[in-house]
Amino acid sequence: MTKNRYHACSNLILTCGDERLHQRPDGSNPVGQFIRENMDDDCSLLIIDGGVFDLNMKKEKSIPYIKRKLDARVRRGVKRILPLNHQDCYEYNECFSQEFKTEEDEFRKHKEHLLQTTQLIRTWFPSVVVEPYFARLLNHKHNNWVISQAILNLNL
């Protein structure tokens, strides 16, 4: 019997399944580019529509599921988890559209949820580094995104 060999990555991004963030027909891949530029391809993805959203909105089925998936990856060697939210997210727009009067309102909610998610993951896995990121849409027409921690530095 052959043992199942799993390639352990040091990094994991918990990200939304929004197709605009991943491999596109035009060749763009914002998350993939971020991984290549910042982690030398040493990264695994946990793609869950509204992953960070679900952790903050106390979705009864999502929280245990996400925790189980993260736990499996941590046991396989993940040392750093990057929760990644993005601007113009369907889940956030559906729930908070009345609150999002300005771009700043939207950023405020994402920042709040990213910081809460960071704390939650740290309580689950105290030995893991947790670094929240945000993907900002710079150009809707050209699907131009920038992924950074800049939102965390805003005084919102």
N, C-alpha and C positions, 0 to 999 in steps of 0.2 A: 504494500500500500504506500503510495506517495504522499508525503506530508504536504499540506497546503502551505505554500510559501507566500507570505504577505510582505510586500515592500513597505517598510515603516517609514513614514515621513515625519519630519520634526515639526512641521507646521500644518495647521488646519484652518481653512476659512469656512465659517458658517455663513452661507449667503443665500439670497433669494434665487428662485429659479427664473426670474425675468430674463427672457431670451436676449434682451438688449445688452446684458452684461457678459454674455458668453459667446461662443463661436458664432459668427455671423456669415452669411453668404458672401459679403464683401471682403471677408478675410479678417475683419476686426474682431478682437476678443479682449475687451477691457480687463476682465479678471485674469485671463491667461497672461496678458502683457504685464500686469502688476506682479504676478507670481514670478515670471521670468526675470523681471528687473529687480525684485526685492528678496527672492528666496531661492534663486538658482534652481527653479523647478522642484524644490524640495517641499512640496505642499500637496495636501489632500483637500478635496472639497466635500463639504456636507451641504448639499443643495436642497433647501426646503422652502417652498413658497411661503413667505412671511415668517421665516424662522425666528428672527429677533422679535418680530411683532408678536408671534404666538407666545414666546416666553414672557413677554410683558403683559399680554392681555389674558394671562392665566387660562390658556386653553387646556382643559383637563386631559385630553388625549395627547396633545402635542408635547407638553412638558416632559412626561416620562419617556416618550419616544425619543425626543432630542437628547435627553440626558443619557439614555441607553446608547445611542449612537456615538455621542461624545466619549462616554466611558470606554467603549470598545476601541476607539482610536487612541485614547490616552494609554490604555493598557498595551497597545501596540507600539508606543513610542512617541506619540505627539507630545511636544514640550511647550508649544505655543498655539493658542487659539485666537483667531481674529474674527470676531463678529463683524459682519459687513452689511450695513444698510445702504439704501440708495434712494436718491431723489425720485419723485414721481412714481412711487411704489403703489401698485394697485391696492394692496391690503390697507395701507395707510390712507390712501385717498378715499377708499370706501368707508372707512371708520371715522376719519377725522376731517372730511371735506369741509364741514361747517366751521371748523377751527382754523383751517389753513387759508387765511385771508391774504397772507403774504408769504414769500419764500422764507422769510425769517421764522414765521410761525411753524412751517413745515420742518425747518432745521432744528428748531427748539424741541419738537416732539422726538425727532430722530436722536438728537443728543441725549435727551432724557432716557429713552429706551436703550440706547447703546451703553450708557453708564450703568443702568440697572442690570442689563444683561451681563456686563462685565463683572459686576459684584456677585451675581447669582452663580456664574460659572466659576468664579474664584472660591465660592463657598463649597461647591461640588468638588473642585480639583485644586486644592491650595498650592500644590507644587507646580502647577502649570502657569505660564505667563499668559495673560489675557490682554490683548490690545485691540480696542475697537477702531473700526474704519468706516468711512462714508464715501460713497460714490456720488459725485455731483455731476449732473448733466449740464455740460457747457453749451452744447449745440444739438437741439432736437433733430434737426434735419440730417445732420451727419453722424448722429449717434456718437458724439464725442464726450467721453467721460474722463474725470480725473478722480482717482481713488487716493484718499489721504486721511490724516487725522485732524485736518484743519478745523473741522466743525467743532471739535472738542475745545478749541482755543477761543471760540467765539463767546462773547459775553451776551448770552441770550436770556 
